[in-house]
């Protein structure tokens, strides 16, 4: 019931984090509110950059510390 998270990369391209939401978690979390909050933080450079969204997940920047 949790998210599945993958690091996706290919030779010569950027690496991204692919987050797939867990089945049935929409009843526990307001995904739109979560996405709005994530987008606001991303736009203000707090945390990883939001690269894209799709039904069932999102793409995020991979930050190396």
mmCIF file as Biopython writes it, N, C-alpha, C and O atoms, coordinates in Angstrom:
data_model
#
loop_
_atom_site.group_PDB
_atom_site.id
_atom_site.type_symbol
_atom_site.label_atom_id
_atom_site.label_alt_id
_atom_site.label_comp_id
_atom_site.label_asym_id
_atom_site.label_entity_id
_atom_site.label_seq_id
_atom_site.pdbx_PDB_ins_code
_atom_site.Cartn_x
_atom_site.Cartn_y
_atom_site.Cartn_z
_atom_site.occupancy
_atom_site.B_iso_or_equiv
_atom_site.auth_seq_id
_atom_site.auth_asym_id
_atom_site.pdbx_PDB_model_num
ATOM 1   N N  . UNK A ? 1  ? 0.807  -1.179 0.000   1.0 0.0 1  A 1 
ATOM 2   C CA . UNK A ? 1  ? 0.000  0.000  0.000   1.0 0.0 1  A 1 
ATOM 3   C C  . UNK A ? 1  ? 0.863  1.260  0.000   1.0 0.0 1  A 1 
ATOM 4   O O  . UNK A ? 1  ? 0.333  2.367  0.097   1.0 0.0 1  A 1 
ATOM 5   N N  . UNK A ? 2  ? 2.149  1.113  -0.105  1.0 0.0 2  A 1 
ATOM 6   C CA . UNK A ? 2  ? 3.029  2.276  -0.083  1.0 0.0 2  A 1 
ATOM 7   C C  . UNK A ? 2  ? 3.472  2.626  -1.495  1.0 0.0 2  A 1 
ATOM 8   O O  . UNK A ? 2  ? 3.244  1.874  -2.442  1.0 0.0 2  A 1 
ATOM 9   N N  . UNK A ? 3  ? 4.107  3.779  -1.616  1.0 0.0 3  A 1 
ATOM 10  C CA . UNK A ? 3  ? 4.659  4.188  -2.901  1.0 0.0 3  A 1 
ATOM 11  C C  . UNK A ? 3  ? 5.753  3.229  -3.337  1.0 0.0 3  A 1 
ATOM 12  O O  . UNK A ? 3  ? 6.427  2.606  -2.517  1.0 0.0 3  A 1 
ATOM 13  N N  . UNK A ? 4  ? 5.910  3.130  -4.641  1.0 0.0 4  A 1 
ATOM 14  C CA . UNK A ? 4  ? 7.078  2.451  -5.207  1.0 0.0 4  A 1 
ATOM 15  C C  . UNK A ? 4  ? 7.936  3.561  -5.797  1.0 0.0 4  A 1 
ATOM 16  O O  . UNK A ? 4  ? 7.437  4.431  -6.511  1.0 0.0 4  A 1 
ATOM 17  N N  . UNK A ? 5  ? 9.216  3.525  -5.498  1.0 0.0 5  A 1 
ATOM 18  C CA . UNK A ? 5  ? 10.130 4.578  -5.931  1.0 0.0 5  A 1 
ATOM 19  C C  . UNK A ? 5  ? 11.266 3.934  -6.717  1.0 0.0 5  A 1 
ATOM 20  O O  . UNK A ? 5  ? 11.890 2.974  -6.266  1.0 0.0 5  A 1 
ATOM 21  N N  . UNK A ? 6  ? 11.520 4.484  -7.901  1.0 0.0 6  A 1 
ATOM 22  C CA . UNK A ? 6  ? 12.571 3.974  -8.770  1.0 0.0 6  A 1 
ATOM 23  C C  . UNK A ? 6  ? 13.486 5.124  -9.189  1.0 0.0 6  A 1 
ATOM 24  O O  . UNK A ? 6  ? 13.029 6.245  -9.412  1.0 0.0 6  A 1 
ATOM 25  N N  . UNK A ? 7  ? 14.759 4.837  -9.290  1.0 0.0 7  A 1 
ATOM 26  C CA . UNK A ? 7  ? 15.721 5.760  -9.874  1.0 0.0 7  A 1 
ATOM 27  C C  . UNK A ? 7  ? 15.882 5.322  -11.326 1.0 0.0 7  A 1 
ATOM 28  O O  . UNK A ? 7  ? 16.256 4.182  -11.600 1.0 0.0 7  A 1 
ATOM 29  N N  . UNK A ? 8  ? 15.598 6.230  -12.251 1.0 0.0 8  A 1 
ATOM 30  C CA . UNK A ? 8  ? 15.606 5.900  -13.670 1.0 0.0 8  A 1 
ATOM 31  C C  . UNK A ? 8  ? 16.663 6.748  -14.363 1.0 0.0 8  A 1 
ATOM 32  O O  . UNK A ? 8  ? 16.699 7.969  -14.212 1.0 0.0 8  A 1 
ATOM 33  N N  . UNK A ? 9  ? 17.522 6.078  -15.126 1.0 0.0 9  A 1 
ATOM 34  C CA . UNK A ? 9  ? 18.540 6.810  -15.876 1.0 0.0 9  A 1 
ATOM 35  C C  . UNK A ? 9  ? 18.885 6.053  -17.147 1.0 0.0 9  A 1 
ATOM 36  O O  . UNK A ? 9  ? 18.606 4.862  -17.285 1.0 0.0 9  A 1 
ATOM 37  N N  . UNK A ? 10 ? 19.490 6.769  -18.056 1.0 0.0 10 A 1 
ATOM 38  C CA . UNK A ? 10 ? 20.000 6.158  -19.273 1.0 0.0 10 A 1 
ATOM 39  C C  . UNK A ? 10 ? 21.294 6.859  -19.641 1.0 0.0 10 A 1 
ATOM 40  O O  . UNK A ? 10 ? 21.502 8.007  -19.249 1.0 0.0 10 A 1 
ATOM 41  N N  . UNK A ? 11 ? 22.156 6.203  -20.374 1.0 0.0 11 A 1 
ATOM 42  C CA . UNK A ? 11 ? 23.439 6.816  -20.724 1.0 0.0 11 A 1 
ATOM 43  C C  . UNK A ? 11 ? 23.247 8.159  -21.420 1.0 0.0 11 A 1 
ATOM 44  O O  . UNK A ? 11 ? 22.480 8.269  -22.376 1.0 0.0 11 A 1 
ATOM 45  N N  . UNK A ? 12 ? 23.949 9.179  -20.932 1.0 0.0 12 A 1 
ATOM 46  C CA . UNK A ? 12 ? 23.905 10.491 -21.546 1.0 0.0 12 A 1 
ATOM 47  C C  . UNK A ? 12 ? 22.715 11.352 -21.162 1.0 0.0 12 A 1 
ATOM 48  O O  . UNK A ? 12 ? 22.611 12.491 -21.617 1.0 0.0 12 A 1 
ATOM 49  N N  . UNK A ? 13 ? 21.810 10.834 -20.332 1.0 0.0 13 A 1 
ATOM 50  C CA . UNK A ? 13 ? 20.637 11.603 -19.922 1.0 0.0 13 A 1 
ATOM 51  C C  . UNK A ? 13 ? 20.621 11.791 -18.413 1.0 0.0 13 A 1 
ATOM 52  O O  . UNK A ? 13 ? 21.349 11.120 -17.680 1.0 0.0 13 A 1 
ATOM 53  N N  . UNK A ? 14 ? 19.783 12.712 -17.964 1.0 0.0 14 A 1 
ATOM 54  C CA . UNK A ? 14 ? 19.649 12.942 -16.532 1.0 0.0 14 A 1 
ATOM 55  C C  . UNK A ? 14 ? 19.018 11.743 -15.845 1.0 0.0 14 A 1 
ATOM 56  O O  . UNK A ? 14 ? 18.345 10.923 -16.471 1.0 0.0 14 A 1 
ATOM 57  N N  . UNK A ? 15 ? 19.250 11.664 -14.554 1.0 0.0 15 A 1 
ATOM 58  C CA . UNK A ? 15 ? 18.636 10.646 -13.721 1.0 0.0 15 A 1 
ATOM 59  C C  . UNK A ? 15 ? 17.440 11.270 -13.021 1.0 0.0 15 A 1 
ATOM 60  O O  . UNK A ? 15 ? 17.521 12.400 -12.538 1.0 0.0 15 A 1 
ATOM 61  N N  . UNK A ? 16 ? 16.335 10.545 -12.964 1.0 0.0 16 A 1 
ATOM 62  C CA . UNK A ? 16 ? 15.125 11.044 -12.316 1.0 0.0 16 A 1 
ATOM 63  C C  . UNK A ? 16 ? 14.610 10.013 -11.328 1.0 0.0 16 A 1 
ATOM 64  O O  . UNK A ? 16 ? 14.945 8.830  -11.394 1.0 0.0 16 A 1 
ATOM 65  N N  . UNK A ? 17 ? 13.789 10.495 -10.416 1.0 0.0 17 A 1 
ATOM 66  C CA . UNK A ? 17 ? 13.119 9.616  -9.472  1.0 0.0 17 A 1 
ATOM 67  C C  . UNK A ? 17 ? 11.681 9.461  -9.948  1.0 0.0 17 A 1 
ATOM 68  O O  . UNK A ? 17 ? 10.975 10.450 -10.141 1.0 0.0 17 A 1 
ATOM 69  N N  . UNK A ? 18 ? 11.254 8.230  -10.134 1.0 0.0 18 A 1 
ATOM 70  C CA . UNK A ? 18 ? 9.895  7.904  -10.539 1.0 0.0 18 A 1 
ATOM 71  C C  . UNK A ? 18 ? 9.149  7.409  -9.310  1.0 0.0 18 A 1 
ATOM 72  O O  . UNK A ? 18 ? 9.518  6.392  -8.723  1.0 0.0 18 A 1 
ATOM 73  N N  . UNK A ? 19 ? 8.099  8.126  -8.918  1.0 0.0 19 A 1 
ATOM 74  C CA . UNK A ? 19 ? 7.305  7.749  -7.747  1.0 0.0 19 A 1 
ATOM 75  C C  . UNK A ? 19 ? 5.926  7.290  -8.221  1.0 0.0 19 A 1 
ATOM 76  O O  . UNK A ? 19 ? 5.173  8.057  -8.820  1.0 0.0 19 A 1 
ATOM 77  N N  . UNK A ? 20 ? 5.613  6.026  -7.941  1.0 0.0 20 A 1 
ATOM 78  C CA . UNK A ? 20 ? 4.302  5.471  -8.257  1.0 0.0 20 A 1 
ATOM 79  C C  . UNK A ? 20 ? 3.524  5.325  -6.957  1.0 0.0 20 A 1 
ATOM 80  O O  . UNK A ? 20 ? 3.968  4.658  -6.023  1.0 0.0 20 A 1 
ATOM 81  N N  . UNK A ? 21 ? 2.355  5.961  -6.912  1.0 0.0 21 A 1 
ATOM 82  C CA . UNK A ? 21 ? 1.546  5.911  -5.695  1.0 0.0 21 A 1 
ATOM 83  C C  . UNK A ? 21 ? 1.015  4.499  -5.463  1.0 0.0 21 A 1 
ATOM 84  O O  . UNK A ? 21 ? 0.689  3.780  -6.407  1.0 0.0 21 A 1 
ATOM 85  N N  . UNK A ? 22 ? 0.935  4.120  -4.198  1.0 0.0 22 A 1 
ATOM 86  C CA . UNK A ? 22 ? 0.416  2.804  -3.838  1.0 0.0 22 A 1 
ATOM 87  C C  . UNK A ? 22 ? -1.072 2.692  -4.123  1.0 0.0 22 A 1 
ATOM 88  O O  . UNK A ? 22 ? -1.802 3.682  -4.065  1.0 0.0 22 A 1 
ATOM 89  N N  . UNK A ? 23 ? -1.511 1.495  -4.428  1.0 0.0 23 A 1 
ATOM 90  C CA . UNK A ? 23 ? -2.934 1.250  -4.698  1.0 0.0 23 A 1 
ATOM 91  C C  . UNK A ? 23 ? -3.764 1.539  -3.464  1.0 0.0 23 A 1 
ATOM 92  O O  . UNK A ? 23 ? -3.429 1.121  -2.356  1.0 0.0 23 A 1 
ATOM 93  N N  . UNK A ? 24 ? -4.846 2.255  -3.673  1.0 0.0 24 A 1 
ATOM 94  C CA . UNK A ? 24 ? -5.771 2.520  -2.585  1.0 0.0 24 A 1 
ATOM 95  C C  . UNK A ? 24 ? -5.354 3.621  -1.634  1.0 0.0 24 A 1 
ATOM 96  O O  . UNK A ? 24 ? -6.090 3.934  -0.697  1.0 0.0 24 A 1 
ATOM 97  N N  . UNK A ? 25 ? -4.196 4.215  -1.848  1.0 0.0 25 A 1 
ATOM 98  C CA . UNK A ? 25 ? -3.732 5.237  -0.910  1.0 0.0 25 A 1 
ATOM 99  C C  . UNK A ? 25 ? -4.466 6.561  -1.076  1.0 0.0 25 A 1 
ATOM 100 O O  . UNK A ? 25 ? -4.381 7.431  -0.210  1.0 0.0 25 A 1 
ATOM 101 N N  . UNK A ? 26 ? -5.184 6.719  -2.179  1.0 0.0 26 A 1 
ATOM 102 C CA . UNK A ? 26 ? -5.949 7.948  -2.392  1.0 0.0 26 A 1 
ATOM 103 C C  . UNK A ? 26 ? -7.025 8.144  -1.331  1.0 0.0 26 A 1 
ATOM 104 O O  . UNK A ? 26 ? -7.452 9.272  -1.087  1.0 0.0 26 A 1 
ATOM 105 N N  . UNK A ? 27 ? -7.465 7.068  -0.701  1.0 0.0 27 A 1 
ATOM 106 C CA . UNK A ? 27 ? -8.470 7.209  0.362   1.0 0.0 27 A 1 
ATOM 107 C C  . UNK A ? 27 ? -7.828 7.708  1.655   1.0 0.0 27 A 1 
ATOM 108 O O  . UNK A ? 27 ? -8.522 8.213  2.538   1.0 0.0 27 A 1 
ATOM 109 N N  . UNK A ? 28 ? -6.516 7.570  1.770   1.0 0.0 28 A 1 
ATOM 110 C CA . UNK A ? 28 ? -5.804 8.015  2.965   1.0 0.0 28 A 1 
ATOM 111 C C  . UNK A ? 28 ? -5.195 9.401  2.808   1.0 0.0 28 A 1 
ATOM 112 O O  . UNK A ? 28 ? -5.031 10.125 3.790   1.0 0.0 28 A 1 
ATOM 113 N N  . UNK A ? 29 ? -4.863 9.769  1.585   1.0 0.0 29 A 1 
ATOM 114 C CA . UNK A ? 29 ? -4.161 11.026 1.319   1.0 0.0 29 A 1 
ATOM 115 C C  . UNK A ? 29 ? -4.916 11.814 0.265   1.0 0.0 29 A 1 
ATOM 116 O O  . UNK A ? 29 ? -5.462 11.247 -0.682  1.0 0.0 29 A 1 
ATOM 117 N N  . UNK A ? 30 ? -4.941 13.117 0.438   1.0 0.0 30 A 1 
ATOM 118 C CA . UNK A ? 30 ? -5.486 14.010 -0.577  1.0 0.0 30 A 1 
ATOM 119 C C  . UNK A ? 30 ? -4.353 14.286 -1.558  1.0 0.0 30 A 1 
ATOM 120 O O  . UNK A ? 30 ? -3.527 15.169 -1.326  1.0 0.0 30 A 1 
ATOM 121 N N  . UNK A ? 31 ? -4.315 13.535 -2.648  1.0 0.0 31 A 1 
ATOM 122 C CA . UNK A ? 31 ? -3.203 13.623 -3.601  1.0 0.0 31 A 1 
ATOM 123 C C  . UNK A ? 31 ? -3.078 15.018 -4.203  1.0 0.0 31 A 1 
ATOM 124 O O  . UNK A ? 31 ? -1.964 15.494 -4.423  1.0 0.0 31 A 1 
ATOM 125 N N  . UNK A ? 32 ? -4.189 15.675 -4.470  1.0 0.0 32 A 1 
ATOM 126 C CA . UNK A ? 32 ? -4.101 17.013 -5.046  1.0 0.0 32 A 1 
ATOM 127 C C  . UNK A ? 32 ? -3.456 17.983 -4.069  1.0 0.0 32 A 1 
ATOM 128 O O  . UNK A ? 32 ? -2.629 18.807 -4.460  1.0 0.0 32 A 1 
ATOM 129 N N  . UNK A ? 33 ? -3.829 17.885 -2.808  1.0 0.0 33 A 1 
ATOM 130 C CA . UNK A ? 33 ? -3.229 18.763 -1.798  1.0 0.0 33 A 1 
ATOM 131 C C  . UNK A ? 33 ? -1.742 18.450 -1.640  1.0 0.0 33 A 1 
ATOM 132 O O  . UNK A ? 33 ? -0.918 19.359 -1.542  1.0 0.0 33 A 1 
ATOM 133 N N  . UNK A ? 34 ? -1.405 17.164 -1.616  1.0 0.0 34 A 1 
ATOM 134 C CA . UNK A ? 34 ? 0.003  16.753 -1.520  1.0 0.0 34 A 1 
ATOM 135 C C  . UNK A ? 34 ? 0.795  17.300 -2.701  1.0 0.0 34 A 1 
ATOM 136 O O  . UNK A ? 34 ? 1.897  17.821 -2.525  1.0 0.0 34 A 1 
ATOM 137 N N  . UNK A ? 35 ? 0.237  17.182 -3.904  1.0 0.0 35 A 1 
ATOM 138 C CA . UNK A ? 35 ? 0.917  17.660 -5.099  1.0 0.0 35 A 1 
ATOM 139 C C  . UNK A ? 35 ? 1.056  19.183 -5.089  1.0 0.0 35 A 1 
ATOM 140 O O  . UNK A ? 35 ? 2.104  19.713 -5.460  1.0 0.0 35 A 1 
ATOM 141 N N  . UNK A ? 36 ? 0.007  19.885 -4.667  1.0 0.0 36 A 1 
ATOM 142 C CA . UNK A ? 36 ? 0.079  21.347 -4.576  1.0 0.0 36 A 1 
ATOM 143 C C  . UNK A ? 36 ? 1.175  21.785 -3.605  1.0 0.0 36 A 1 
ATOM 144 O O  . UNK A ? 36 ? 1.923  22.722 -3.885  1.0 0.0 36 A 1 
ATOM 145 N N  . UNK A ? 37 ? 1.263  21.108 -2.474  1.0 0.0 37 A 1 
ATOM 146 C CA . UNK A ? 37 ? 2.293  21.424 -1.477  1.0 0.0 37 A 1 
ATOM 147 C C  . UNK A ? 37 ? 3.680  21.129 -2.035  1.0 0.0 37 A 1 
ATOM 148 O O  . UNK A ? 37 ? 4.596  21.939 -1.899  1.0 0.0 37 A 1 
ATOM 149 N N  . UNK A ? 38 ? 3.829  19.962 -2.664  1.0 0.0 38 A 1 
ATOM 150 C CA . UNK A ? 38 ? 5.112  19.573 -3.249  1.0 0.0 38 A 1 
ATOM 151 C C  . UNK A ? 38 ? 5.529  20.582 -4.321  1.0 0.0 38 A 1 
ATOM 152 O O  . UNK A ? 38 ? 6.688  20.993 -4.374  1.0 0.0 38 A 1 
ATOM 153 N N  . UNK A ? 39 ? 4.582  20.978 -5.173  1.0 0.0 39 A 1 
ATOM 154 C CA . UNK A ? 39 ? 4.868  21.937 -6.240  1.0 0.0 39 A 1 
ATOM 155 C C  . UNK A ? 39 ? 5.311  23.288 -5.660  1.0 0.0 39 A 1 
ATOM 156 O O  . UNK A ? 39 ? 6.265  23.890 -6.153  1.0 0.0 39 A 1 
ATOM 157 N N  . UNK A ? 40 ? 4.630  23.759 -4.628  1.0 0.0 40 A 1 
ATOM 158 C CA . UNK A ? 40 ? 4.988  25.033 -3.994  1.0 0.0 40 A 1 
ATOM 159 C C  . UNK A ? 40 ? 6.399  24.971 -3.426  1.0 0.0 40 A 1 
ATOM 160 O O  . UNK A ? 40 ? 7.196  25.885 -3.636  1.0 0.0 40 A 1 
ATOM 161 N N  . UNK A ? 41 ? 6.707  23.896 -2.708  1.0 0.0 41 A 1 
ATOM 162 C CA . UNK A ? 41 ? 8.048  23.741 -2.145  1.0 0.0 41 A 1 
ATOM 163 C C  . UNK A ? 41 ? 9.097  23.648 -3.247  1.0 0.0 41 A 1 
ATOM 164 O O  . UNK A ? 41 ? 10.169 24.244 -3.144  1.0 0.0 41 A 1 
ATOM 165 N N  . UNK A ? 42 ? 8.786  22.905 -4.295  1.0 0.0 42 A 1 
ATOM 166 C CA . UNK A ? 42 ? 9.699  22.750 -5.423  1.0 0.0 42 A 1 
ATOM 167 C C  . UNK A ? 42 ? 9.965  24.091 -6.099  1.0 0.0 42 A 1 
ATOM 168 O O  . UNK A ? 42 ? 11.109 24.422 -6.412  1.0 0.0 42 A 1 
ATOM 169 N N  . UNK A ? 43 ? 8.905  24.853 -6.319  1.0 0.0 43 A 1 
ATOM 170 C CA . UNK A ? 43 ? 9.051  26.172 -6.961  1.0 0.0 43 A 1 
ATOM 171 C C  . UNK A ? 43 ? 9.913  27.125 -6.143  1.0 0.0 43 A 1 
ATOM 172 O O  . UNK A ? 43 ? 10.522 28.046 -6.687  1.0 0.0 43 A 1 
ATOM 173 N N  . UNK A ? 44 ? 9.961  26.900 -4.846  1.0 0.0 44 A 1 
ATOM 174 C CA . UNK A ? 44 ? 10.748 27.767 -3.949  1.0 0.0 44 A 1 
ATOM 175 C C  . UNK A ? 44 ? 12.092 27.147 -3.575  1.0 0.0 44 A 1 
ATOM 176 O O  . UNK A ? 44 ? 12.763 27.609 -2.652  1.0 0.0 44 A 1 
ATOM 177 N N  . UNK A ? 45 ? 12.476 26.101 -4.295  1.0 0.0 45 A 1 
ATOM 178 C CA . UNK A ? 45 ? 13.770 25.422 -4.131  1.0 0.0 45 A 1 
ATOM 179 C C  . UNK A ? 45 ? 13.943 24.749 -2.777  1.0 0.0 45 A 1 
ATOM 180 O O  . UNK A ? 45 ? 15.061 24.643 -2.272  1.0 0.0 45 A 1 
ATOM 181 N N  . UNK A ? 46 ? 12.847 24.298 -2.192  1.0 0.0 46 A 1 
ATOM 182 C CA . UNK A ? 46 ? 12.906 23.477 -0.979  1.0 0.0 46 A 1 
ATOM 183 C C  . UNK A ? 46 ? 12.664 22.039 -1.399  1.0 0.0 46 A 1 
ATOM 184 O O  . UNK A ? 46 ? 11.555 21.678 -1.792  1.0 0.0 46 A 1 
ATOM 185 N N  . UNK A ? 47 ? 13.695 21.227 -1.316  1.0 0.0 47 A 1 
ATOM 186 C CA . UNK A ? 47 ? 13.556 19.835 -1.722  1.0 0.0 47 A 1 
ATOM 187 C C  . UNK A ? 47 ? 13.754 19.663 -3.214  1.0 0.0 47 A 1 
ATOM 188 O O  . UNK A ? 47 ? 14.155 20.593 -3.915  1.0 0.0 47 A 1 
ATOM 189 N N  . UNK A ? 48 ? 13.467 18.453 -3.694  1.0 0.0 48 A 1 
ATOM 190 C CA . UNK A ? 48 ? 13.707 18.162 -5.114  1.0 0.0 48 A 1 
ATOM 191 C C  . UNK A ? 48 ? 12.743 18.910 -6.026  1.0 0.0 48 A 1 
ATOM 192 O O  . UNK A ? 48 ? 11.647 19.293 -5.616  1.0 0.0 48 A 1 
ATOM 193 N N  . UNK A ? 49 ? 13.167 19.110 -7.260  1.0 0.0 49 A 1 
ATOM 194 C CA . UNK A ? 49 ? 12.353 19.780 -8.257  1.0 0.0 49 A 1 
ATOM 195 C C  . UNK A ? 49 ? 11.309 18.805 -8.805  1.0 0.0 49 A 1 
ATOM 196 O O  . UNK A ? 49 ? 11.615 17.649 -9.096  1.0 0.0 49 A 1 
ATOM 197 N N  . UNK A ? 50 ? 10.092 19.284 -8.938  1.0 0.0 50 A 1 
ATOM 198 C CA . UNK A ? 50 ? 9.028  18.489 -9.545  1.0 0.0 50 A 1 
ATOM 199 C C  . UNK A ? 50 ? 9.191  18.582 -11.053 1.0 0.0 50 A 1 
ATOM 200 O O  . UNK A ? 50 ? 9.132  19.674 -11.618 1.0 0.0 50 A 1 
ATOM 201 N N  . UNK A ? 51 ? 9.395  17.449 -11.706 1.0 0.0 51 A 1 
ATOM 202 C CA . UNK A ? 51 ? 9.635  17.428 -13.150 1.0 0.0 51 A 1 
ATOM 203 C C  . UNK A ? 51 ? 8.376  17.143 -13.950 1.0 0.0 51 A 1 
ATOM 204 O O  . UNK A ? 51 ? 8.267  17.552 -15.106 1.0 0.0 51 A 1 
ATOM 205 N N  . UNK A ? 52 ? 7.429  16.448 -13.345 1.0 0.0 52 A 1 
ATOM 206 C CA . UNK A ? 52 ? 6.202  16.125 -14.065 1.0 0.0 52 A 1 
ATOM 207 C C  . UNK A ? 52 ? 5.282  15.275 -13.228 1.0 0.0 52 A 1 
ATOM 208 O O  . UNK A ? 52 ? 5.692  14.658 -12.244 1.0 0.0 52 A 1 
ATOM 209 N N  . UNK A ? 53 ? 4.033  15.253 -13.636 1.0 0.0 53 A 1 
ATOM 210 C CA . UNK A ? 53 ? 3.028  14.437 -12.946 1.0 0.0 53 A 1 
ATOM 211 C C  . UNK A ? 53 ? 2.240  13.637 -13.966 1.0 0.0 53 A 1 
ATOM 212 O O  . UNK A ? 53 ? 2.192  13.988 -15.145 1.0 0.0 53 A 1 
ATOM 213 N N  . UNK A ? 54 ? 1.634  12.578 -13.511 1.0 0.0 54 A 1 
ATOM 214 C CA . UNK A ? 54 ? 0.768  11.743 -14.332 1.0 0.0 54 A 1 
ATOM 215 C C  . UNK A ? 54 ? -0.177 11.013 -13.397 1.0 0.0 54 A 1 
ATOM 216 O O  . UNK A ? 54 ? 0.048  10.964 -12.188 1.0 0.0 54 A 1 
ATOM 217 N N  . UNK A ? 55 ? -1.209 10.459 -13.947 1.0 0.0 55 A 1 
ATOM 218 C CA . UNK A ? 55 ? -2.161 9.718  -13.128 1.0 0.0 55 A 1 
ATOM 219 C C  . UNK A ? 55 ? -1.428 8.561  -12.454 1.0 0.0 55 A 1 
ATOM 220 O O  . UNK A ? 55 ? -0.918 7.662  -13.123 1.0 0.0 55 A 1 
ATOM 221 N N  . UNK A ? 56 ? -1.382 8.594  -11.143 1.0 0.0 56 A 1 
ATOM 222 C CA . UNK A ? 56 ? -0.737 7.505  -10.418 1.0 0.0 56 A 1 
ATOM 223 C C  . UNK A ? 56 ? 0.693  7.760  -10.000 1.0 0.0 56 A 1 
ATOM 224 O O  . UNK A ? 56 ? 1.343  6.862  -9.463  1.0 0.0 56 A 1 
ATOM 225 N N  . UNK A ? 57 ? 1.213  8.978  -10.233 1.0 0.0 57 A 1 
ATOM 226 C CA . UNK A ? 57 ? 2.581  9.212  -9.800  1.0 0.0 57 A 1 
ATOM 227 C C  . UNK A ? 57 ? 3.141  10.533 -10.265 1.0 0.0 57 A 1 
ATOM 228 O O  . UNK A ? 57 ? 2.427  11.403 -10.765 1.0 0.0 57 A 1 
ATOM 229 N N  . UNK A ? 58 ? 4.456  10.657 -10.083 1.0 0.0 58 A 1 
ATOM 230 C CA . UNK A ? 58 ? 5.154  11.882 -10.482 1.0 0.0 58 A 1 
ATOM 231 C C  . UNK A ? 58 ? 6.639  11.582 -10.713 1.0 0.0 58 A 1 
ATOM 232 O O  . UNK A ? 58 ? 7.166  10.555 -10.286 1.0 0.0 58 A 1 
ATOM 233 N N  . UNK A ? 59 ? 7.289  12.519 -11.403 1.0 0.0 59 A 1 
ATOM 234 C CA . UNK A ? 59 ? 8.730  12.467 -11.633 1.0 0.0 59 A 1 
ATOM 235 C C  . UNK A ? 59 ? 9.370  13.594 -10.842 1.0 0.0 59 A 1 
ATOM 236 O O  . UNK A ? 59 ? 8.877  14.722 -10.836 1.0 0.0 59 A 1 
ATOM 237 N N  . UNK A ? 60 ? 10.482 13.277 -10.169 1.0 0.0 60 A 1 
ATOM 238 C CA . UNK A ? 60 ? 11.186 14.245 -9.346  1.0 0.0 60 A 1 
ATOM 239 C C  . UNK A ? 60 ? 12.650 14.278 -9.704  1.0 0.0 60 A 1 
ATOM 240 O O  . UNK A ? 60 ? 13.201 13.310 -10.228 1.0 0.0 60 A 1 
ATOM 241 N N  . UNK A ? 61 ? 13.271 15.394 -9.417  1.0 0.0 61 A 1 
ATOM 242 C CA . UNK A ? 61 ? 14.712 15.534 -9.556  1.0 0.0 61 A 1 
ATOM 243 C C  . UNK A ? 61 ? 15.395 14.605 -8.544  1.0 0.0 61 A 1 
ATOM 244 O O  . UNK A ? 61 ? 14.887 14.389 -7.444  1.0 0.0 61 A 1 
ATOM 245 N N  . UNK A ? 62 ? 16.529 14.073 -8.927  1.0 0.0 62 A 1 
ATOM 246 C CA . UNK A ? 62 ? 17.352 13.313 -7.990  1.0 0.0 62 A 1 
ATOM 247 C C  . UNK A ? 62 ? 18.402 14.267 -7.441  1.0 0.0 62 A 1 
ATOM 248 O O  . UNK A ? 62 ? 19.187 14.837 -8.199  1.0 0.0 62 A 1 
ATOM 249 N N  . UNK A ? 63 ? 18.415 14.436 -6.158  1.0 0.0 63 A 1 
ATOM 250 C CA . UNK A ? 63 ? 19.390 15.327 -5.523  1.0 0.0 63 A 1 
ATOM 251 C C  . UNK A ? 63 ? 20.473 14.505 -4.872  1.0 0.0 63 A 1 
ATOM 252 O O  . UNK A ? 63 ? 20.194 13.613 -4.071  1.0 0.0 63 A 1 
ATOM 253 N N  . UNK A ? 64 ? 21.701 14.802 -5.212  1.0 0.0 64 A 1 
ATOM 254 C CA . UNK A ? 64 ? 22.848 14.125 -4.627  1.0 0.0 64 A 1 
ATOM 255 C C  . UNK A ? 64 ? 23.422 15.045 -3.571  1.0 0.0 64 A 1 
ATOM 256 O O  . UNK A ? 64 ? 23.750 16.200 -3.845  1.0 0.0 64 A 1 
ATOM 257 N N  . UNK A ? 65 ? 23.541 14.522 -2.358  1.0 0.0 65 A 1 
ATOM 258 C CA . UNK A ? 65 ? 24.080 15.334 -1.248  1.0 0.0 65 A 1 
ATOM 259 C C  . UNK A ? 65 ? 25.567 15.163 -1.143  1.0 0.0 65 A 1 
ATOM 260 O O  . UNK A ? 65 ? 26.199 15.763 -0.274  1.0 0.0 65 A 1 
#
